[in-house]
Amino acid sequence: MTPQPNPQAGAAVKAADRAHVFHSWSAQELIDPLAVAGAEGSYFWDYEGKRYLDLASGLVYTNIGYQHPKVVAAIQEQAARMTTFAPAFAVEARSEAARLIAERTPGDLDKIFFTNGGADAVEHAVRMARLHTGRPKVLSAYRSYHGGTQQAINLTGDPRRWASDSGSAGVVHFWAPFLYRSRFYAETEEQECARALEHLETTIAFEGPGTVAAIILETIPGTAGIMMPPAGYLAGVREICDKYGIVFVLDEVMAGFGRTGTWFAADLYDVVPDLMTFAKGVNSGYVPLGGVAISGKIAETFAERPYPGGLTYSGHPLACAAAVATIDVMEEEGIVEHAARLGAEVVEPALRELAERHPSVGDVRGVGMFWALELVKNRETREPLVPYNATGQAATPMSAFAASAKAHGVWPFVNMNRTHVVPPCNVSEAELKEGLAALDTALSVADQYTE
């Protein structure tokens, strides 16, 4: 579609937004939201007619891009037949979505509890774990994000938690492995893995194994920086959970449904959790949907004992119809395999080449269509380009980088000292190379702030 400029309409949209919309994670008077006129495939555009290649996939959820015609048609057909129905009933779209998801989850995660999104999926996974074990505590990692609702934000390990941290949510944080900024003084991935596992088991010992209901980890932490766990780490966590009777929860809200070039990131590590949360890519964000995939032993807890939780819109027919169509499209078009191939053959070589040429790039990491560049002021010391949780003037280098990327027609996902390369999983090779070229130019701006 060719964008048609309409500045007057854009001004009206912007005025209504500024008058009435309260935006998340923002100081309301300090933001300037872009008025978006439309989107298609890997692009969106504003009312001036300027197009942007979406290197953020919305909020890392448009795994099949915007406005895929088969998914749009499925939503329309479902709306014509049955727009909504209460969750206590068996509905075709809901049943089929659950079946298709269960076919792709690892191990025996064959029961699907639908939610409205990722945060409430995490809330319910934690509730299930506590009820299953009869224990109060949940362990989660620093450098993590699990959602914005009360329990999920307390589980989160980045600064967005601080303002809402009750200190009484039964959450204990620990350090997960991340060799580039190791908390364990490790020099190799093997050392980082072994020391991180020792640290986790020691934390459990001092908290009291009999008090810990669950350990929750993002299989590959997303917002915090796409930090690939070292070989053996997730398997080691699985062993620790089995040793102490702890429920192992993997959060695949961001990494799932093709983002890593596999259906789920857990497939990369050959590990099966007891519970797995999902959302975002399950239907490319077209209609809000999330859920918890539940193992046999957890499901058995609630076979004759009511599960004390639910949602009015659990398994909403429009959302589930979108999920069915999305999964079908991903299979028909080989999108998961496409993401794996482009990640290995195009993205990784290009990003490593950028790292060689730009002193602001300290580290490159990722897989599939799930990549991050760690930006630094000094490669030798690994000093971050901006301070941790920087705002205002202190965040100028990252703001300047992001502004340059947008000026050159790509919309980046920027968080603290990282820019993520997370386009739709079906982005074309030509589109991807266009975006990487714009990223190259923007990194030259970041280079100006290095030492």
Stockholm file with secondary structure:
# STOCKHOLM 1.0

chainA/1-451         MTPQPNPQAGAAVKAADRAHVFHSWSAQELIDPLAVAGAEGSYFWDYEGKRYLDLASGLVYTNIGYQHPKVVAAIQEQAARMTTFAPAFAVEARSEAARLIAERTPGDLDKIFFTNGGADAVEHAVRMARLHTGRPKVLSAYRSYHGGTQQAINLTGDPRRWASDSGSAGVVHFWAPFLYRSRFYAETEEQECARALEHLETTIAFEGPGTVAAIILETIPGTAGIMMPPAGYLAGVREICDKYGIVFVLDEVMAGFGRTGTWFAADLYDVVPDLMTFAKGVNSGYVPLGGVAISGKIAETFAERPYPGGLTYSGHPLACAAAVATIDVMEEEGIVEHAARLGAEVVEPALRELAERHPSVGDVRGVGMFWALELVKNRETREPLVPYNATGQAATPMSAFAASAKAHGVWPFVNMNRTHVVPPCNVSEAELKEGLAALDTALSVADQYTE
#=GR chainA/1-451 SS CCCCCCHHHHHHHHHHHHHHCCCTTSCGGGCCCCCEEEEEBTEEEETTCCEEEETTHHHHTCTTCBCCHHHHHHHHHHHHHCSCCCTTSCCHHHHHHHHHHHHHSSTTCCEEEEESSHHHHHHHHHHHHHHHHTCCEEEEESSCCCCSSHHHHHHCCSGGGGGGCCSCSSEEEECCCCGGGCSSCCSSHHHHHHHHHHHHHHHHHHHCGGGEEEEEEESSCTTTTCCCCCTTHHHHHHHHHHHHTCEEEEECTTTTTTTTSSSSTHHHHTCCCSEEEECGGGTTTSSCCEEEEECHHHHHHTSSSCCCCCCTTTTCHHHHHHHHHHHHHHHHTTHHHHHHHHIIIIIHHHHHHHHHHCTTEEEEEEETTEEEEEEEEETTTTEESSCTTCCGGGGHHHHHHHHHHHHTTEECEEETTEEEECCCTTCCHHHHHHHHHHHHHHHHHHHTTCC
#=GC SS_cons         CCCCCCHHHHHHHHHHHHHHCCCTTSCGGGCCCCCEEEEEBTEEEETTCCEEEETTHHHHTCTTCBCCHHHHHHHHHHHHHCSCCCTTSCCHHHHHHHHHHHHHSSTTCCEEEEESSHHHHHHHHHHHHHHHHTCCEEEEESSCCCCSSHHHHHHCCSGGGGGGCCSCSSEEEECCCCGGGCSSCCSSHHHHHHHHHHHHHHHHHHHCGGGEEEEEEESSCTTTTCCCCCTTHHHHHHHHHHHHTCEEEEECTTTTTTTTSSSSTHHHHTCCCSEEEECGGGTTTSSCCEEEEECHHHHHHTSSSCCCCCCTTTTCHHHHHHHHHHHHHHHHTTHHHHHHHHIIIIIHHHHHHHHHHCTTEEEEEEETTEEEEEEEEETTTTEESSCTTCCGGGGHHHHHHHHHHHHTTEECEEETTEEEECCCTTCCHHHHHHHHHHHHHHHHHHHTTCC
//
